[in-house]
């Protein structure tokens, strides 16, 4: 199993719908998790971080972490066309001291007006 | 807060020349910075981890003599692509981790390199 896996998509949702992005990870990546958004031609920007089991909400975004099942997800409520981007899931290497993040390949989300 | 800048944002150079890219943390100290490369429609590829005051740690397959990294201060890391060739053309992005903070990485805006 690759360390961080994402469905590459593309995922297409209508405006106003909930977009659900999922990510699974291996044992080597099990400390902290991050969701980044990357617009075409731009660098990634941090959306949310999550460290413990459960849900974490920030505005329209909710991150969910389930360490027993080794998955992390991102829900985007009331999706807007401006949310159209590639979403990158990343995890930190367990027990590592160099703080490296391992990124998934990203899921392309398109929100249709 | 947590703003990272890169300079230049775009560079075009001739094959065989060297190009230096700067990465600065503007409002925080970063003991650790990271350099990534991203080819079109592909994911981020970590090239190296840069620690202030020590040698960079390169990922497997990345030539340390070709991609020189210097992290001389808590707010500045530089990547020099030596003797650049067309296959080095890519989007180079740095990120920085807050000193003493969690693993969160804040990304710079990236440098687009085109080698002719």
Interface residues (C-beta under 8 A of the other chain):
Chain A: X31 X32 X34 X36 X42 X43 X44 X45 X46 X49 X51 X88 X92 X98 X99 X100 X101 X103 X104 X105 X106
Chain B: X32 X34 X42 X43 X44 X46 X49 X51 X57 X91 X93 X97 X102 X103 X104 X105 X106 X107 X108 X109 X110
